[in-house]
Amino acid sequence: MTTTSDRVLARLQRLHPKKIDLSLGRMERLLEKLSHPEDKLPPVIHVAGTNGKGSTVAYLRAILEAANLRVHVYSSPHLVRFAERIRLAGKIIDEGRLLNNLIACEKINGDTPITYFEITTAVALMAFAQSPADILLMEVGLGGRLDATNVVDKPLSTVITPVSIDHEQFLGTELAGIAHEKAGIAKNGVPLILAPQAPAAKKAIVDHGREVGATIVDDWSVHKMTDGFTYQDSRGSLSLPRPNLHGPHQITNAGLAIACLRHQDTVAVTSEEIARGITSAHWPARLQDITDSPYGRMLPMGSALWLDGGHNPAAGQILADFFAAPDERPLYIICGMMANKDAVGFLIPIAGHVAKFYGVKVMGEDSHNADAITKLARKAGLNAQSAPSVTEALRLIDATGPIRVLICGSLYLAGQILAENDLIPD
């Protein structure tokens, strides 16, 4: 069902000939016309990186809410509906407020060229400025230095999750250069909390952070234990339960969120609140178990159905690490990917764990068609065939006993699967 806000959003997409055009000038002009909502926000934690941004924000939000704090969140992209991007004090923005802010920004901007992400970020900043909260978690859209979110002069903290190769057409193909763009969110006198990084990425981030006078925080670590993990930094250690999100990498994402909160003095959280937060965090389409869904019920008894929106080689390695755990049930993959993504690089890490691959097109998007991604999967060493849809791929799987199925390759595909199974994020 198309809402009134959807019609306004469709108009906004026509204000600039490019979907992405990294610059801050257009954003700054619009914010001036809006009387600078970016100066009226609660304390901001600004999060950049390639993989793990959403999960890190999910842990931050869960911990802060466990401490009974009001938390705004700005994230992208959305999975099913645009409103998911704007969370006001714990709740997704309601249609009325979203529509009012969209119309206000559209009217003030007029026909002046501005990208969709820029004007919708302005809409979000208006909503955040209008609503009281204790803290705002703001996720970078793309890059960092020239991203539309990089308009807050003095955030509470800046965070950089693991940096890897992605969005090469906008950020380049050199890891150090990509890391430098991400490090553009660093600010003078503001903590810059780093996830573990490849050496080239870390050097680029630390060099830029020091150049602008940021306070580098990288002296923390996590260690997996049988029933959880330990977190260690210069302020001491914590023994914590296993995070709620799936995958061995989630211990690092949880640790990054903890490091961020332990290296600021504006909001206080206890070790008990940290534990409650990491065991209640939720982030859809990131190794999400959707076995109890209409699609899951198409599989043999005892099977598992997973959904993941990762789409770059680093995400492929994360999936490989997760599915490498001993399990007698064979693994089948149903995958659709955007045409500008490195499908072979994404699939190579997991290829050795997969019984069969089914390639599908992401309907309505600029994705590889089913035959094209199937050919790429074969290039990555997979036993692959194409399918006209995800449901047809599920029907094609020839299995009588329990199996594991992973639907993956695109957040757009993940959003469609969630909608089709009535698993709308709330």
N, C-alpha and C positions, 0 to 999 in steps of 0.2 A: 504494500500500500504506500503510495507516494504522499508525503506530508507537505504542508505549506512551506516548511523550512527547506525541504528537498528542492522545491522550485526556486527558492532564493539562492541556494547553494549552486544550482545549475547555472543560474545567471552569473554568479560570481566567477565561475570557471571560465567564462568568456572574456574576462577583463584583461587577460594577458595571453599573448600567442603561445607562450611556453608554460608547460606544467611546472617546471623548476627553473628559476633564474636567480642564482644566489647573489643577494645584494641586501644592504640594510637601508639604502636611501629611500625606497618607496615606503617601507615600514615606518621609518622615522617621520616622514611627511604625514602619514595617516595618523600616527599616534599624537602628533602635535595638534591636528584638527580635532582629535578626541579628548584634548586636554590632559594628555599624558597619563593614561591609566596605569602604565608600567611603574609610575612613581607612587602608586597608592596601593601596593600589594602587601600582603603579609610577608614575613621572611621567606626567601626563595632558596630552595635547593635545586641547582641546575645540573642536569645529567646528560652527558654526551657519551659517544662510543659506538661501536659497530654491533656487537652482540651483547645481550644482557641488560640493555637499558630498561626495558619493560619489567623484567623480573626484579631488578634492583629497586625500581620505583615501587613495585608491588610489596617488597619487603619493608621499605621505608614507610609506606602508607600503613601497612598492617601493624608495625611496631608503634608508630605514632598514634594510631587509633586505639591500640591496646592501652596507651597512656591517657586515653580520654581526651585527645586533642582533636580539634577540627582541622581537617586536612583537605585542601584543594589539590587537584591533580590535572595536569595537562599532558596528554600523550597522543601519539599518532603512529600509524594510521588507525582508523577504526576498523572493526571487523564486520559489523552488520549495519550499524546506524551511526551517523556523524556524531550524535550527542555523546557517544561513549568517550570522545576525546576530552570532554570538559566535565570534571567531577567537582561539585561544590559542597564542601564540608561533608564529604562521604557519599553524596548522592549524584547520579548523573543528572546534568542540567535538564530541566523540564522544557517541554516543547514551547510553551509560551515565552519564557525568558530567552531561549535560544532564538526564536523568531524575532522578538523585539530587538535583540542586539544585532542580528543579521541585517535587519532592515535599517537600523540606525547607521551601521557601518557602510552599508551600500549607499545610503543617501548622502552621507558625508563624503565618501570617496568619489561618488559620481562615476564618470567614465574614465577617470585617471587609471592608466595601466597599473595593475598590481596582481601578483600571483594569488592563486587560490589559498595556498598555505599562509601567505602573509596576511591576507584580509581575515581569514578565519582565526589566525592567531590573535589579531587585534580584537575580534569578537570575544575570544576566550579571556584576554586580559581585561576587557570591560567587565565581564561577568565576575572575574576574580576580585576586581577592585570594588565592585558593588556589594559583595557578600563577605561578611566577617569570617575570618578563619585564623588559626594559629600558625599555619605554615602552608606554603605552596610548593609542590613537587612538579618541576617543569622539565619535560623531556625534549631534547633537541630533535628537530625533524630530520635534518640532513647536514652533516658536517659539524659546524659549531661557530666558527669565526663569523660567517656571513649568514647564519641561520636566523630566521625571523624571531626566534626566542631570545636571541643574544642582545636584548635591549635593556636588561636590568643591570644598572651600573654597579650595584653593591649587593650581590646575593649573599646569603648566609654561608653557603658552601657550594663548591663546584665538584662534580664527580665525573670521572672518565672510566667507563667499563672497557673490557678488552677491545682493542682496535685491530681490525683485519681488513683485507681487501674487499671492498664493495662499493657500488655506485661509482665505478671508475670513470664514467662519462662526465661526472661532475667534480670528483675529488682527485682524479689522477690514478695512476697505477703503482706509484711508489709508496710503500708503507710509511716511511718517514714523513712524506708530504701529507698523506691522509691524517696521520697522527697530529701533525702541526695544525691542520684545519680544526680537528677536534679540540685541541688545546686552546683554541681561540676563545673559549668560554672563561679561561682563567682571568682572575682580576687581582689587582694589587691588594695585599693584606687579607685575602680571602683564602681559606683552606682549599686546596686542590687535592682531592682524595683519589688515588690511583688504584685500579685493579691490577693484578699481574699482567705485564705486557711483554711482547717480543722486544728484544734489545733495541732494535732500530726505532720502534714506536716509543718506547720509554724514554730514550735519549731525546727525541724530538719534543715530547711532552714536557719533560723536566727542563730542558733548555728554554723553551718558551715560557714555562711557568716562572722560572727564575728571572727571566728577562722582564716580565711584567710585575714581579714582586709578589707572586702568589706564595702561600705557605704550603710546601709540598708535603703530603702525607702518604707515605708508602711503606711505613714500618709496621705493618700488621700482617698476620698470617692466620690460616685456618688449617686444621688437621682432622681428617676423618677418623672417627672412632666407631666401634661396633654399633652403638645405639645412638650416635649423633656426631658432634664434632666439638673441637675446642677452638676458641678464638683467642688470639694473643696480640697485644700491642704494648707500647711503652707504659701504658696505664694499668696493665695487669692482664689476667686471662679470665675467660668465661667458659664453663662447660655447658653445652647447649644441646637440645634435642635435634633430631633430623628435620630439615626444612620440609615444608608441606609440598613445595614444587618438586617435580620429578627430575632426575638426572644428577650425576656426580658433580657437574659444574655448578649446581645450585648452592652448594656449600660456599663456593667463592662469591657468588652473587649476594648471598646472605651476609657473608663477612664484609663485603664492600659497604653494604647498607649500615652494618653495625659500626664500621670504622668511621663512616660519615657522621653518624649521630654521636659518637664518642669524641669527636674532634670539633665540637662547637659548644657554646655555652648559653644558647638562647632557649632551647627546649630541653627538658630533663626527662630521661627514660631510665627505668630500673632494669636490672638483669631479668627480673620476672616478666616485665613487659616485653623485653626483647624476645624471650623464649615464647611468650604467647603469640607475639607477632609473626615470628618465622614459621610457627606451626599452624598458622591460620591464613597465611598469604595465599592469594589466588590470582592467577594470570592466564586467561583463556588462550587457547591455540598455541601454547608452549608445552609440548609433551603433555597434552591434556588427555586424560582417560575418558573416552566417550563410549565405553563398552555398553553402558546402560542407556542406549539411544536406539531409535529405529534402525539406523545403519548397523549398530553393534548387534542387534538381534537378528540380523541376516546371517551372522556367522555361526559356525558349529558351537555347541555347548562347551563352555570352558575356555573360549577364545577371549582375546583382548583387542580392542580397537583404540588406536592412539591418533591424535591430531596434532600437527606441528606446522607452524608457519615459517620456520627458518628457510633461508633461500641463498646462502652463500657457503663457500667451502668450510669456513669455521663452524657454521651451523651443522653442516654435514658431519663434521668430526664429533660434535656434541652428540648427535644422534647415534653415531657409530659407538661411542663410549657407552651410551645407555643400553643399546641393544646387544652389546658384547657380553653382558652379564649372562651366566649360564641359564638356559631355558630350553626345554625339549621341544617347545612349540615352534614350528618354522615361521619365518618372518616374510610377509608379503608387503610390497610397497605399492601404493597408488599415488602418482605424483603428477602435478601440473606446475609449470614454472613460467614466469614472465620471460619474454623473448630476449631481454637484455641481461639475463642472469647466466652465470657460469654453471650450467647444469652438470657438465662432466666433473668439474671441480667439486660440486656439491655431492655428487653420487659416489665418487671414487672411495672416500673413507668408509662408507657403509656397505659397499658392494659385496664384500666377503661374507656378510651376515644374512644376505637376502636370498630366499628361495626363488621368488619371481617378482618381476616389476611390471606394473601396468601404467602406461602413459596416457594422460588425459589432457584435454585443453581446458584452460580456465575460461569459462564462458563469459563473454562480454568484455574481456580484457585483452591487451596486447601480449598474448602468451604464445609459447611454442604450440603448434597444433599437436595432436596426439601422436601422429606418425613421426614428427620431427623429434619430439622428446624421447620417443621410444628408440630412435636411431642413436641419439646421444647416450641413452642408458646402455645400449649395447656397446658403444665405444668405451664406456666406463667398466665394461666387463660383466654386465648383468644379463640374465635371461629375461628378455623383455618382449612385451607385445602391447599394442595400443588398444584402447577401449573408448567407446563413444561418450561415456560418462562415468562418474564414480560409482553410481548404483550398478551399472553394467559391469564395471570392473569387479565389484563385490560378488556379482553373480558368476563371473567367469572363474573365480578362484575355485580350483578343483581340490577340495579338502573335505574329508569326512570326520577327522579328529580336530582337537583344539589347535588353533593357530593364533598368530599375532599379525595384525594388519596396521600399517602406518600410512595415514594420508598426510602428504607433506608437499613442500616445495614453494608455497606461496601463501601470504596472509590473505590475499584476495580469495583464493580457493578455500582457505580455512574459514573465512567469513561466510562463504556460501554454504559450507557443510554445517556450520552452526545454525544458520537460518533454516536450512532444510530439515534439521533435527530438533527445531524449536529449543535451541540452547542459546538464546539471546543473552549476551552479557548484560548484567544489571549492576 
